[in-house]
Amino acid sequence: MSQNPFTVAGKRVRPGTRRQINLPAGRLPSGTELSLRLEVLHGTEPGPTVWLSGAIHGDEIVGVEIIRRVLETLDERELVGTIIAVPVVNVFGFVAESRYLPDRRDLNRSFPGSRRGSLASRLARLFVDHVLEPADFGIDFHAGSDDRTNLPQVRGNLDDEETRRLAIAFSAPLMLHAKTIRGSLRETAVKHGKRVLLFEGGEPRRFNPGPVQAGADGALRVLHALEMIEACPASMIQSAEARSTKWIRAPRGGIFHLQTRLGARVRRGELIGVITEPSGRGGREVRARASGMIMGHAVNPLVHQGDSLVHIAVME
Protein backbone atom coordinates (compact mmCIF):
# COMPACT_ATOMS: atom_id res chain seq x y z
CA MET A 1 0.00 0.00 0.00
CA SER A 2 1.51 3.32 -1.05
CA GLN A 3 1.13 6.33 1.21
CA ASN A 4 0.09 9.94 0.70
CA PRO A 5 2.50 12.89 0.52
CA PHE A 6 3.80 14.13 3.89
CA THR A 7 3.27 17.81 4.74
CA VAL A 8 5.44 19.95 7.05
CA ALA A 9 4.82 23.70 7.43
CA GLY A 10 2.81 23.66 4.22
CA LYS A 11 5.57 21.90 2.26
CA ARG A 12 4.71 18.57 0.61
CA VAL A 13 7.12 15.64 0.41
CA ARG A 14 6.15 12.96 -2.10
CA PRO A 15 6.50 9.24 -1.26
CA GLY A 16 9.95 7.87 -2.03
CA THR A 17 11.64 11.30 -1.89
CA ARG A 18 13.53 13.51 0.54
CA ARG A 19 13.24 17.26 0.90
CA GLN A 20 15.02 19.94 2.88
CA ILE A 21 12.67 22.36 4.63
CA ASN A 22 13.79 25.58 6.32
CA LEU A 23 11.65 26.99 9.13
CA PRO A 24 12.49 30.66 9.93
CA ALA A 25 13.81 30.79 13.50
CA GLY A 26 14.87 34.42 13.85
CA ARG A 27 17.56 36.93 12.98
CA LEU A 28 20.96 37.74 14.40
CA PRO A 29 21.67 41.38 15.37
CA SER A 30 23.50 41.65 12.03
CA GLY A 31 20.21 40.97 10.25
CA THR A 32 21.28 37.49 9.15
CA GLU A 33 18.37 35.05 9.12
CA LEU A 34 18.67 31.68 10.85
CA SER A 35 16.43 28.72 10.10
CA LEU A 36 15.57 25.43 11.73
CA ARG A 37 16.53 23.07 8.92
CA LEU A 38 14.67 19.79 8.53
CA GLU A 39 15.63 16.89 6.27
CA VAL A 40 12.47 14.89 5.60
CA LEU A 41 12.66 11.36 4.15
CA HIS A 42 9.22 10.07 3.16
CA GLY A 43 9.08 6.38 2.36
CA THR A 44 6.95 4.63 -0.21
CA GLU A 45 4.99 2.56 2.34
CA PRO A 46 3.04 3.67 5.44
CA GLY A 47 4.83 3.29 8.76
CA PRO A 48 6.00 5.19 11.85
CA THR A 49 7.17 8.80 11.76
CA VAL A 50 10.46 9.18 13.64
CA TRP A 51 12.42 12.33 14.45
CA LEU A 52 16.20 12.48 14.92
CA SER A 53 17.46 15.61 16.71
CA GLY A 54 20.94 16.90 17.50
CA ALA A 55 22.60 19.96 19.06
CA ILE A 56 19.74 21.01 21.32
CA HIS A 57 22.72 22.19 23.31
CA GLY A 58 24.65 24.10 20.68
CA ASP A 59 28.11 22.81 21.64
CA GLU A 60 27.03 19.15 21.80
CA ILE A 61 27.68 18.50 18.13
CA VAL A 62 28.10 14.72 18.21
CA GLY A 63 24.48 14.31 17.09
CA VAL A 64 25.14 16.39 13.97
CA GLU A 65 27.62 13.82 12.69
CA ILE A 66 25.52 10.87 13.85
CA ILE A 67 22.49 12.12 11.95
CA ARG A 68 24.60 12.87 8.85
CA ARG A 69 25.83 9.27 8.82
CA VAL A 70 22.33 7.87 9.29
CA LEU A 71 20.96 10.00 6.43
CA GLU A 72 23.86 8.95 4.23
CA THR A 73 22.93 5.30 4.82
CA LEU A 74 19.19 5.54 4.18
CA ASP A 75 17.41 5.24 0.85
CA GLU A 76 14.03 6.97 0.94
CA ARG A 77 12.82 4.76 -1.93
CA GLU A 78 13.16 1.70 0.32
CA LEU A 79 12.01 3.37 3.54
CA VAL A 80 8.81 2.42 5.35
CA GLY A 81 7.31 5.42 7.13
CA THR A 82 8.87 8.86 7.51
CA ILE A 83 11.97 10.38 9.11
CA ILE A 84 12.23 14.02 10.19
CA ALA A 85 15.91 14.75 10.82
CA VAL A 86 16.98 17.95 12.58
CA PRO A 87 20.80 17.81 12.91
CA VAL A 88 21.00 21.28 14.54
CA VAL A 89 18.09 22.31 16.76
CA ASN A 90 19.79 25.13 18.69
CA VAL A 91 20.96 27.02 15.62
CA PHE A 92 21.91 30.09 17.67
CA GLY A 93 24.09 28.16 20.12
CA PHE A 94 25.58 26.09 17.30
CA VAL A 95 27.02 29.09 15.42
CA ALA A 96 28.35 30.53 18.71
CA GLU A 97 29.72 27.13 19.87
CA SER A 98 27.71 27.61 23.06
CA ARG A 99 25.51 25.28 25.06
CA TYR A 100 22.97 28.08 25.48
CA LEU A 101 21.09 30.59 23.38
CA PRO A 102 22.16 34.26 23.25
CA ASP A 103 19.76 35.00 26.13
CA ARG A 104 21.65 32.40 28.23
CA ARG A 105 18.62 30.14 28.39
CA ASP A 106 18.94 26.37 28.12
CA LEU A 107 16.78 25.21 25.20
CA ASN A 108 16.31 21.81 26.85
CA ARG A 109 14.63 23.50 29.82
CA SER A 110 12.38 25.67 27.61
CA PHE A 111 9.90 23.14 26.19
CA PRO A 112 7.07 23.13 25.18
CA GLY A 113 7.75 26.80 24.50
CA SER A 114 5.60 29.66 23.31
CA ARG A 115 5.18 31.49 20.02
CA ARG A 116 5.45 34.83 21.87
CA GLY A 117 7.98 33.97 24.56
CA SER A 118 11.76 34.28 24.84
CA LEU A 119 14.06 33.28 21.99
CA ALA A 120 14.51 29.84 23.56
CA SER A 121 10.77 29.46 24.10
CA ARG A 122 9.98 30.39 20.48
CA LEU A 123 12.55 27.93 19.11
CA ALA A 124 11.20 25.17 21.36
CA ARG A 125 7.66 25.85 20.15
CA LEU A 126 8.79 25.77 16.52
CA PHE A 127 10.24 22.29 17.10
CA VAL A 128 7.15 21.05 18.93
CA ASP A 129 4.75 22.28 16.24
CA HIS A 130 6.58 20.97 13.19
CA VAL A 131 8.71 18.04 14.40
CA LEU A 132 7.36 16.55 17.60
CA GLU A 133 3.64 16.84 16.84
CA PRO A 134 3.63 14.76 13.61
CA ALA A 135 6.08 12.15 14.98
CA ASP A 136 5.44 8.90 16.82
CA PHE A 137 8.92 8.37 18.25
CA GLY A 138 12.19 10.27 18.56
CA ILE A 139 15.90 9.88 19.27
CA ASP A 140 17.55 12.96 20.77
CA PHE A 141 21.37 13.00 20.60
CA HIS A 142 23.53 14.65 23.29
CA ALA A 143 27.15 14.71 24.51
CA GLY A 144 28.87 15.51 27.79
CA SER A 145 28.87 19.12 28.94
CA ASP A 146 31.37 21.46 30.62
CA ASP A 147 34.57 19.59 29.74
CA ARG A 148 33.12 16.16 30.50
CA THR A 149 32.88 13.07 28.32
CA ASN A 150 30.20 10.37 28.40
CA LEU A 151 30.15 6.68 27.64
CA PRO A 152 27.71 5.95 24.77
CA GLN A 153 24.38 5.31 26.50
CA VAL A 154 20.63 5.63 26.03
CA ARG A 155 18.22 7.01 28.61
CA GLY A 156 14.47 6.65 28.77
CA ASN A 157 11.51 5.19 30.58
CA LEU A 158 12.59 1.55 30.72
CA ASP A 159 9.38 0.66 32.56
CA ASP A 160 7.54 1.26 29.28
CA GLU A 161 7.65 -1.99 27.33
CA GLU A 162 8.08 -0.47 23.86
CA THR A 163 10.68 2.08 24.98
CA ARG A 164 12.61 -0.71 26.65
CA ARG A 165 12.44 -2.85 23.51
CA LEU A 166 13.88 -0.01 21.42
CA ALA A 167 16.57 0.76 24.02
CA ILE A 168 17.66 -2.87 23.88
CA ALA A 169 17.64 -2.72 20.08
CA PHE A 170 19.88 0.39 20.16
CA SER A 171 22.47 -1.74 21.96
CA ALA A 172 24.59 0.99 23.58
CA PRO A 173 27.07 -0.10 26.28
CA LEU A 174 24.64 1.27 28.89
CA MET A 175 20.90 1.89 29.11
CA LEU A 176 19.65 4.00 31.99
CA HIS A 177 16.12 4.28 33.36
CA ALA A 178 15.72 8.03 33.79
CA LYS A 179 12.92 10.31 34.90
CA THR A 180 12.03 13.26 32.72
CA ILE A 181 13.31 16.74 33.58
CA ARG A 182 10.99 19.71 33.75
CA GLY A 183 11.10 21.77 30.56
CA SER A 184 13.01 19.14 28.58
CA LEU A 185 12.14 17.88 25.12
CA ARG A 186 11.71 14.39 26.51
CA GLU A 187 9.22 15.54 29.15
CA THR A 188 7.17 17.37 26.52
CA ALA A 189 7.30 14.38 24.18
CA VAL A 190 5.98 12.06 26.91
CA LYS A 191 3.16 14.49 27.72
CA HIS A 192 2.23 14.43 24.02
CA GLY A 193 2.05 10.64 24.09
CA LYS A 194 5.35 10.12 22.24
CA ARG A 195 8.14 7.71 23.10
CA VAL A 196 11.72 8.96 23.01
CA LEU A 197 15.26 7.76 23.66
CA LEU A 198 17.95 10.20 24.70
CA PHE A 199 21.48 9.29 23.56
CA GLU A 200 24.55 10.54 25.42
CA GLY A 201 28.10 10.04 24.20
CA GLY A 202 31.44 11.82 23.83
CA GLU A 203 32.46 15.41 24.55
CA PRO A 204 31.16 18.85 23.59
CA ARG A 205 32.69 20.40 20.45
CA ARG A 206 34.04 17.04 19.28
CA PHE A 207 33.12 14.29 16.82
CA ASN A 208 34.43 11.48 19.04
CA PRO A 209 34.73 8.43 16.71
CA GLY A 210 33.48 5.78 19.15
CA PRO A 211 30.32 7.61 20.28
CA VAL A 212 29.56 8.74 16.72
CA GLN A 213 29.71 5.15 15.45
CA ALA A 214 27.72 3.86 18.43
CA GLY A 215 25.04 6.51 17.91
CA ALA A 216 24.69 5.95 14.17
CA ASP A 217 24.65 2.15 14.43
CA GLY A 218 22.18 2.29 17.33
CA ALA A 219 19.81 4.60 15.46
CA LEU A 220 19.80 2.27 12.46
CA ARG A 221 19.10 -0.72 14.72
CA VAL A 222 16.11 1.16 16.19
CA LEU A 223 14.76 1.93 12.70
CA HIS A 224 15.12 -1.76 11.89
CA ALA A 225 13.27 -2.71 15.10
CA LEU A 226 10.47 -0.37 14.01
CA GLU A 227 10.40 -2.23 10.65
CA MET A 228 11.30 0.95 8.74
CA ILE A 229 14.46 -0.47 7.13
CA GLU A 230 15.44 -4.02 6.21
CA ALA A 231 19.12 -4.14 7.18
CA CYS A 232 21.06 -2.73 10.14
CA PRO A 233 24.50 -3.08 11.77
CA ALA A 234 24.90 -6.22 13.87
CA SER A 235 24.98 -5.75 17.63
CA MET A 236 28.19 -6.93 19.29
CA ILE A 237 27.27 -6.19 22.91
CA GLN A 238 24.46 -6.55 25.43
CA SER A 239 23.64 -3.29 27.20
CA ALA A 240 24.28 -3.03 30.92
CA GLU A 241 21.28 -1.58 32.76
CA ALA A 242 21.12 0.92 35.62
CA ARG A 243 18.35 2.79 37.39
CA SER A 244 20.35 5.38 39.32
CA THR A 245 23.67 7.23 39.18
CA LYS A 246 26.12 8.94 41.54
CA TRP A 247 28.55 11.79 40.92
CA ILE A 248 31.94 11.73 42.62
CA ARG A 249 33.01 15.31 43.42
CA ALA A 250 36.42 16.81 44.12
CA PRO A 251 37.17 16.91 47.87
CA ARG A 252 39.71 19.70 47.19
CA GLY A 253 41.07 21.79 44.35
CA GLY A 254 44.16 20.77 42.38
CA ILE A 255 45.21 18.54 39.48
CA PHE A 256 43.03 15.46 39.00
CA HIS A 257 44.82 12.30 37.82
CA LEU A 258 42.13 9.90 36.59
CA GLN A 259 42.91 6.22 37.17
CA THR A 260 39.91 4.63 35.49
CA ARG A 261 38.18 4.75 32.09
CA LEU A 262 34.74 4.96 30.52
CA GLY A 263 32.90 1.66 30.72
CA ALA A 264 35.07 0.28 33.54
CA ARG A 265 33.36 -1.60 36.37
CA VAL A 266 34.30 -0.35 39.83
CA ARG A 267 33.49 -1.37 43.38
CA ARG A 268 32.47 0.93 46.20
CA GLY A 269 35.62 2.28 47.86
CA GLU A 270 37.86 1.52 44.86
CA LEU A 271 40.51 4.12 43.98
CA ILE A 272 39.50 6.03 40.83
CA GLY A 273 41.92 8.95 40.92
CA VAL A 274 44.18 11.28 42.88
CA ILE A 275 44.17 15.07 43.28
CA THR A 276 47.58 16.68 43.73
CA GLU A 277 49.11 20.12 43.79
CA PRO A 278 50.87 21.23 40.59
CA SER A 279 54.18 20.20 42.19
CA GLY A 280 52.83 16.71 42.84
CA ARG A 281 52.66 17.18 46.60
CA GLY A 282 49.66 16.72 48.83
CA GLY A 283 47.97 13.84 47.01
CA ARG A 284 44.31 13.25 47.96
CA GLU A 285 42.72 9.97 46.94
CA VAL A 286 39.34 9.91 45.21
CA ARG A 287 37.34 6.71 45.71
CA ALA A 288 34.10 5.35 44.27
CA ARG A 289 30.99 6.04 46.36
CA ALA A 290 29.08 3.17 44.75
CA SER A 291 29.64 -0.01 42.76
CA GLY A 292 28.83 0.21 39.08
CA MET A 293 30.04 1.37 35.66
CA ILE A 294 31.96 4.55 34.81
CA MET A 295 29.51 6.42 32.56
CA GLY A 296 31.22 9.81 32.43
CA HIS A 297 34.17 11.80 33.73
CA ALA A 298 35.86 15.18 33.58
CA VAL A 299 38.44 15.67 30.83
CA ASN A 300 39.91 18.89 32.24
CA PRO A 301 42.40 17.92 34.98
CA LEU A 302 42.20 21.35 36.66
CA VAL A 303 39.52 21.06 39.34
CA HIS A 304 38.01 23.13 42.13
CA GLN A 305 36.60 21.74 45.34
CA GLY A 306 33.14 20.33 44.63
CA ASP A 307 33.64 19.90 40.87
CA SER A 308 32.09 16.84 39.22
CA LEU A 309 34.85 14.33 38.54
CA VAL A 310 33.38 10.92 37.76
CA HIS A 311 29.80 9.74 37.05
CA ILE A 312 28.90 6.18 38.04
CA ALA A 313 25.91 4.15 36.86
CA VAL A 314 24.97 2.34 40.05
CA MET A 315 24.91 -1.47 39.86
CA GLU A 316 25.08 -2.62 43.46
N, C-alpha and C positions, 0 to 999 in steps of 0.2 A: 504494500500500500504506500503510494507516494504521499508526501505531506505538502501542506500549503506554504507559501512564502512566509518568512519570519519578519516581523516589523519591530524596529527599535527607533524611538524618537521620530516616527514618521518615515523612516527609511526602510525599504523592503529588501530582503535578502532571499533570492530564489533558491529552491532546493538544489543541493549539489554544488553550491558556490560559497565563496567567502567574500566579505566586504568590510572595509575599514570605515568606521563611523566616528566622527568627531563631535563631541558634545561641548559647546562653549562653557568654560569653567570660570572665566574672569580675565582681567587684564593686570599686567604688571604696572608699576608706576610709570614705566617708560612708554606705556601704551600698547606693548606687545600682548597679543591675545594668547591665552593658554587654553587648551582643550583636554577633556577627558577622552582619550582615544580608545575605542573598542575595536577588537578584531572579532567579527562574528563568522563562525563556520556553521552553515546550515546543511545538515545531511539530507539524503534523498528519502530516508524512511523516518517515520515518527519515532520518538524516543524522548529520554530525559533532556532537560535543558540545564547545563552545568556552567557555572562561572568559575574562572581562574583569575585571581587578583594578586598583584604584587605591589610592593612599595607603598603600602598605606602609611608606613613610616618612611619618609623620603630617602633616608640614608640606608635603608635595608633593601639593597638592590638585588639580593640573591634571587628573588622571585622573578625579576625581569628576565634574567638569563634562563631560569627554569621554564618560564612560559614560552620564551623564544624557541627553546629546544622542543617543547611539546608541539607547538604550532608547526615547526619544521617537519615533524614526524607524521602529522595527520594529513589525510587526504579527505577533503570534504565530500568527494564523490562516493566514498565508501563509508562515510560516517552515518550512524544512526542517532537521531536527535540533533541537538544544537549546542554549540559551545560559544559562550561570550567571554572572551579573554580581555583582561584589562591589565597589561603589564605594569603600568604606572598609574596608581590611583592618586597619590598625593603629588600632583604635578608641580606644585609650588615648592614643596620640600625637596623634590627630586632635583630640580635645577639648582637649588641652593645647597645641595648635599647635606640637608638638615633633616632630622627626625620629625620636626614640627613644621607647621605652616608659618607664614610671616607674622601672624598675630600670636605666635608661641603656643597655640593650641595643639593638642594631640588629636589628630583626626580619628584615631581609634578609641577615643573617649567622647566623640561628638555625634555618634549615630543615635537615632535615625536622622537627625538633622532637621533643618528648616529652610524653606525657600527664601526667607527674609531674615535669617539669622546672621551669625558671624561667617567669615570666609570658610572656616572649617565646617560649620553647620550646613552651609549651602552646598559645599562639595560632597558632604555625606549624603545629603538629600538627593543630589543628582545621581549618585551611585545607587541609592535605594530605589529610586523611581525607574531607572532604565536598565539596571543590571540585576539587582536582588529580586525585585518584584516578578519578573518573568521567569526566573530560574527555579529549579527544584532542589538543587544541591550546589555547594560551592567548596572550593579549596582556596584558602587564603595563605599566602606565603610570606614568612617573616624570617628575620635573622636576629642574632644577638644585638644588644644595644649597649652604648656607653663603653666601648672597648672591651666587650665580652664576646665570646664565641659559644655557639651551642652545638651539641650533638644533633644530627638529623633526627627529628621526632615529629609525631603528630599528636595533637591535643583535641579532645572533643568529649561529648557525652557518651562514654562507653557503656552506660546503662541502657542506652537506646540500641536495640538490636541491629537496626540497619546501619547506624553510624559505626557501631563496633565492627560489623562485617566489612565495611569499607576501610576502616582503620587497619584491620588485619590485612586486607588486600593491598593497601599501600606498602606495607612491609618495611617500615622504617626501623632502625635499631631499637627505638623506644616508642611506646604509645602511652599517653598519659590521660587519665580521666581528669577533666578540668571543668570547674564551674565557669559560667560566663561572667564577664566583667561589665559593670554598668557603663553604658555608652559605647560599647565595642560593637564592631560589625557582627561578631558571632552572636552576641546577645540579641541584636535586632533581627538577625536571620531566624533565630529560634522563635522569637515572638511572632514572626511572620509564617511560622510553620515550615521553615526550611531546615535541612540538615547541612552541617558544615564541618569540615576538618581544617584545623589550623596547623600549618607546617612551620617548624622552627629549624634553622640550621645555618651554621657559619657565622660570619662577622658582618658588621655594617661596612658599607663602602668596599666590599670585596665580592668577587665571584669565586668563592672557595670551591675547588673542583669536586671534592667528595660530596658536600651538601647539594651542589647543583645537580650532580648525577643522581643522587638519592631522591631529590625532589622531582626531577623529570621522570625517572623510572616509576616512582610511586604514583604520580599523577596518571601515567599511562595504564598502570595496573588497576587503578580505580575506574577509569573509563572502560576498561575491559570488564571489570566486575559489574558495571552498570549495563553491559552488553551494547556499548556504543561503538566499540572497535573490536576487531577479531583477534589481533595479535598484541602481545605486550611483553616487556622484558621479564625474564624468569626471576623469581624471588630466590635469593640465596640465604636468607636469614629468617628466623622467627622473632617477631618483635617481643622485647621484654615489656612488661606492663607494670605501671605504678599508679597510685591513686593520691599520692601526696609528695611534696618536695620540701627540702630544707636548704636554706642558704647558710654558708659558713662565712662569717665576717671577720675582718682584720681586727685582732685584739690590740694592735698598735700600728703606728705608721712606720714606713720603711720600704725596703726592697723585698718583694715577694718572690720566692724561689719555689715554683710549682714542682711537686714531685709525684704527679699523677697525670692522667690523660683522659680525654673524652672517651666515654664508653667503658672505662675501667670499673670493675666491681671493688667496692671498699667495705670494710667493716667499721662499725662504731668504735671510735678511739684510735683508728689507724692514722699514721702520719701522712698528711697530704701536701705539706709544704712548710717552709720556714721563712720568717720575716727577719731580715737583718738590717743593720745600718749600712750606709754606702761603703764603709770600710770593711764590712764583714763581721764587725763585733755585735754583741748583744743579740744573738739569735733567739727567736721566739717561735716555738713549734706551733703549727696549726694542724689540728686533728679533726677527723670526721665526727660530726654530731649524730650521725645515723648510718645504718648499713644500707647500701644501695648502689646505684650506678651514677657515675659522674656525667651529668647532662649539660653542664656549662661551666665556664670559668673565665676569669679575667685574663686578658692578654697583655695589659699594661702592667709591668711589674712595680710601678711606683704607686703605693697605696697609702691612704690615710686611715686612721682608726675608724672602724665601723664600715669600711668599704666592703662591698660584696666580692668575695674571692672565688668561691666554688659553690656550684649548685648541684645538689644530690637528689636524684629520684629515689624515694624511700622504698626499700624492699626488705623489710625486717624479716 
